């Protein structure tokens, strides 16, 4: 509001008059409504943060040891490196993202110059001409990205995009298109109102547009400039309104999620559980929102709904009920529906017939989905914003196994075989070293001292599965040819229980 009071002007012949021909009431409305929307958005985001805080602790502290990795992860996302794994989609998003940032920067620079005293104003002469060119360049980049996104979602329609298209996607794309289009048209009317000075030729989109309005009365041009300027501002206000309540929130939550990627636990390692024979905990795994960590709940708001996890999931590809993206979205739906402190929108709009009556993850996620997962971690690896989907599935498996004994019958047979015969197939433990017959491999007897330099631990699959036994035999031959002194435990070797643990049966 300060320039309305100080009335500082740029007297240079080559410059732009900010709010030229815009009446005072519209200026005051602009400087009132935009800050009010920003404050509203901040409080709405705060409600979402409170929802994340329902989760348990998760060690994601920034330390001198991990700050370098954290910044690299953040930079990979901020520079669109992770999105460019899919070159077409990544380039499209880059156009929108960098175009929008460029336009935001151009607008900010104009406002900074507007606030300056007359002696400190800098946006004039060659600086202004370069500014005008860069502004139009970023506008074109932005509009190319938006048109590309519209064609991709509604004309090309790849499967992973088509199955999750909602009305809010159309509203978001229409709003972005309106921001870009009204900005260019308003610029054309402004240049026409200024009688097309030659230095405005650097506005290589706005200047040709202004020539389309030759012959119109000055009053008509002035009125249309006001209309298009107001339409541009309203489009931006709609964007601010959509930002915290639709998937657009990932503009903030996704970079935050990427920054928090680094963790103490190695890749692929499951979260540790307390000693089940000594703990005072009454429930294990995850069945309600509060059983997840705050980081797992942040994941649901960081999701961009791109469906890359779905595209690489082997269970989904073979027709099983699992869709990794749905695990994230359904968790977010339950979290939003069970929020008690405020009304919070779900990650993506849901169909009206979907109702959630309790704070239970299994209100939306079925046991069949959970048991379809192969634990391959492909979904986590492909995710451009580092959402940890597998951890959620494994935590829910723990609950189903330990608390409800709700697992497939075949898995029950494997559990009993591991417990009784020491391997998931229920094979005779005495046959564990049969693969080594004729290979001159030392088999240690129980209680015998270890004299070999190395112990070759084979495992159940390598000992009993016909296909894997060939791998084990080839490995033993290679070790022998390399002159490496090894021995195996044979019948003394026990199952690690990894299959039980990956399927949630931590107790076994």
Residue pairs with C-beta under 8 A, 6 or more apart in sequence:
1 28
1 31
2 115
3 18
3 114
3 115
4 24
4 27
4 28
4 31
6 117
8 116
8 117
8 118
8 121
9 17
9 118
10 17
10 113
10 118
10 121
10 123
10 124
11 118
12 121
12 124
12 125
12 128
14 124
14 125
14 126
14 128
14 129
14 197
14 199
15 121
15 123
15 124
15 125
15 128
16 110
16 123
16 128
16 132
18 110
18 111
18 113
18 114
19 27
20 190
20 193
20 194
21 190
21 193
21 222
21 225
21 226
22 226
22 229
23 226
26 226
26 229
26 230
30 233
33 237
34 233
34 236
34 237
34 240
37 237
37 240
37 241
38 240
41 240
41 243
41 244
44 244
44 245
45 244
45 249
45 252
47 339
47 341
47 342
47 343
47 344
48 244
48 249
48 301
48 344
50 339
50 341
50 342
51 297
51 335
51 336
51 339
51 341
51 344
52 294
52 297
52 298
52 301
53 294
54 289
54 290
54 294
54 297
54 335
55 289
55 290
55 292
55 293
55 294
55 295
55 296
55 297
56 290
56 291
56 292
56 293
56 294
57 293
57 294
58 263
58 293
58 294
58 295
58 296
59 263
59 264
60 260
60 262
60 263
60 295
62 70
66 262
69 262
70 259
70 260
70 261
70 262
71 259
73 258
73 259
73 261
73 262
73 386
74 255
74 258
74 259
75 81
76 82
76 258
77 83
77 254
77 255
77 258
77 384
77 385
77 386
78 255
80 90
80 93
80 94
80 97
80 98
82 258
82 384
82 385
82 386
83 89
83 90
83 93
83 94
83 384
84 90
84 91
84 94
85 308
85 382
85 384
86 308
88 152
89 152
89 306
92 145
92 148
92 149
92 152
93 145
94 145
95 141
95 142
95 144
95 145
95 148
96 142
96 145
96 146
96 149
96 176
97 145
98 138
98 141
99 138
99 139
99 140
99 141
99 142
99 143
99 144
99 145
100 142
100 176
102 134
102 135
102 137
102 138
102 141
102 142
103 135
103 138
103 139
103 142
103 183
105 138
106 131
106 134
106 135
106 138
109 123
109 131
110 123
110 131
113 121
113 122
113 123
116 122
123 131
128 199
129 199
129 202
130 202
132 199
132 200
132 202
132 203
132 206
133 202
133 203
133 204
135 203
136 184
136 187
136 202
136 203
136 204
136 205
136 206
139 180
139 183
139 184
139 205
140 205
142 176
142 180
143 177
143 180
143 181
143 184
146 173
146 176
146 177
146 180
147 177
149 173
150 173
150 177
152 158
152 161
153 161
153 165
153 169
153 173
154 165
154 170
157 165
159 311
160 306
160 307
160 308
160 310
160 311
161 306
161 307
163 307
164 305
164 307
164 325
164 348
166 348
166 349
167 349
168 242
168 246
168 247
168 348
168 349
169 247
171 242
171 246
172 242
172 246
172 247
172 248
175 235
175 238
175 239
175 242
176 239
178 231
178 235
178 238
179 232
179 235
179 236
179 239
182 228
182 231
182 232
182 235
183 232
184 205
184 206
184 209
185 209
185 228
186 225
186 228
186 229
186 231
186 232
187 203
187 205
187 206
187 209
187 210
188 206
188 207
188 208
188 209
188 210
188 212
188 213
189 210
189 213
189 221
189 224
189 225
189 228
190 206
190 210
190 225
190 229
191 197
191 200
191 203
191 206
191 207
191 209
191 210
192 210
192 211
192 213
192 214
192 216
192 221
192 225
193 218
193 221
193 222
193 225
194 200
196 207
196 210
196 211
200 206
200 207
200 210
201 207
213 221
213 224
216 224
239 248
242 248
243 249
243 251
245 345
246 345
246 349
247 303
247 304
247 305
247 347
247 348
249 301
250 301
250 302
250 303
250 304
250 385
253 298
253 301
253 302
254 302
254 304
254 385
256 298
256 302
257 298
257 299
257 302
257 385
257 386
257 387
258 385
258 386
260 295
260 298
261 386
265 271
267 377
268 377
270 391
270 394
270 501
270 502
271 391
271 394
271 395
273 284
273 398
273 506
274 281
276 284
276 402
276 506
276 507
283 291
283 399
283 403
284 398
284 399
284 402
284 403
284 506
285 291
285 395
285 396
285 397
285 398
285 399
285 400
285 401
285 402
285 403
285 504
286 292
286 361
286 392
286 395
286 396
286 398
286 399
287 360
287 361
287 362
287 396
287 399
287 403
288 359
288 360
288 361
289 297
289 331
289 334
289 335
289 338
289 359
289 361
290 359
291 361
291 395
291 399
292 331
292 392
292 395
295 388
296 331
296 388
296 391
296 392
296 395
297 331
297 335
299 328
299 331
299 387
299 388
299 389
299 392
300 328
300 329
300 331
300 332
300 335
300 347
301 332
301 347
302 385
302 387
303 325
303 328
303 329
303 332
303 347
303 385
303 387
304 384
304 385
305 325
305 329
305 347
305 348
306 384
307 325
308 382
308 383
308 384
309 324
309 325
309 328
309 378
309 379
309 380
309 382
309 383
309 387
309 389
310 316
310 323
310 324
310 325
310 379
311 382
312 378
312 379
312 381
312 382
313 322
313 323
313 324
313 378
313 379
314 374
314 376
314 378
315 322
315 372
315 373
315 374
316 322
316 323
316 324
320 368
320 372
321 366
321 368
321 369
321 372
322 369
322 370
322 372
322 373
323 369
324 379
324 389
326 365
326 369
327 365
327 369
327 389
327 392
327 393
328 347
328 387
328 389
328 392
329 346
329 347
329 348
330 361
330 364
330 365
331 361
331 364
331 365
331 392
332 346
332 347
332 348
333 346
333 347
333 350
333 354
333 356
333 364
334 356
334 359
334 360
334 361
334 363
334 364
335 344
336 344
336 345
336 346
336 347
337 346
337 356
338 356
338 358
338 359
354 364
356 363
356 364
357 363
361 396
362 396
365 396
367 400
367 406
370 393
370 396
370 397
370 400
371 397
371 400
371 407
371 408
371 411
371 503
373 390
373 393
373 397
375 390
375 393
375 394
375 502
377 390
379 389
379 390
380 386
380 387
380 388
380 389
380 390
383 389
394 502
394 504
396 504
397 502
397 503
397 504
398 504
398 506
399 504
400 406
400 407
400 504
401 407
401 503
401 504
401 505
401 506
402 504
402 505
402 506
402 507
407 415
407 503
407 504
407 505
411 503
413 426
414 424
414 425
414 499
414 500
415 500
415 505
415 508
416 426
417 423
417 424
417 425
417 426
418 424
418 495
418 497
418 499
418 500
418 508
419 508
420 426
421 427
421 428
421 429
422 429
422 460
422 494
422 495
423 429
423 432
423 460
423 463
423 464
423 495
424 460
424 495
424 499
425 460
425 464
425 465
427 464
429 491
430 491
431 464
432 458
432 463
432 464
432 490
432 491
432 493
433 441
433 443
433 463
433 488
433 490
433 491
435 458
435 462
435 463
435 469
435 472
435 473
436 443
436 473
436 476
436 488
436 490
439 473
439 476
439 477
439 480
440 480
441 456
441 476
441 480
441 486
441 487
441 488
442 452
442 486
442 487
442 488
443 487
443 488
443 489
443 490
444 450
444 487
444 488
444 489
444 490
444 492
445 492
446 491
446 492
450 487
451 487
452 485
452 486
452 487
453 484
453 485
453 486
454 484
454 485
454 486
454 487
455 486
455 487
455 488
455 489
456 475
456 476
456 479
456 486
456 487
456 488
457 488
457 489
457 493
458 472
458 488
458 493
459 493
459 496
460 495
461 468
462 468
462 469
462 471
462 472
463 469
463 472
463 493
476 486
479 486
497 508
500 506
500 508
501 508
